[in-house]
Amino acid sequence: TDGLRSLVDLPVPDMVEKPLRYPGHYELMRVFRETGLFDLEPVDVGGTPVVPREFMAKLLFPKRTYEEGEGDLTVMRIRAEGVVGDRAVRWDWDLLDYYNPQTGIRSMSRTTGYTATVVALRFLDGHTPPPGVVALEAMWEDSDAILAALGERGVNYRFSETAL
């Protein structure tokens, strides 16, 4: 994961990230790591120095590229539980986004690139966030405008509140 907890100072005592991976992904990556395939120190292979990580990248990256028109999807759930006033609540924001065959833009590009574009446009419009590393949702008092702008681009988060 991206280590969000180490980047953003939020008054949240318990925060967990759970990335979705294909079955067996973790075990495969563990084996690769333990056998040294991610190492940066060259090893001698028949008299030629080879950096294991570069070798792996050369082999694997071409196999992980998308074919023309091949789609992807992005799934995300953000869940917060706490007390608001005198009520215990759970808030969920859910996202399910797909490759757009009409534009040829993949979901990962839509969900990350559009977000960056919306934030950049807010800067250009004169909105100034607080200094330092700031969580996106804390950058502006009207952070719902960011979700609305993403919705205009077809990236829609669904919000729900549940009493606990």
Secondary structure, 3 states (H helix, E strand, C coil): CCCHHHHCCCCCCCCCCCCCCCCCHHHHHHHHHHCCCCCCCCEEECCEEECHHHHHHHHHHHHHCCCCCCCCEEEEEEEEEEEECCEEEEEEEEEEEECECCCCECHHHHHHHHHHHHHHHHHHCCCCCCCCCCCHHHCCCCCHHHHHHHHHCCCCEEEEEEEC
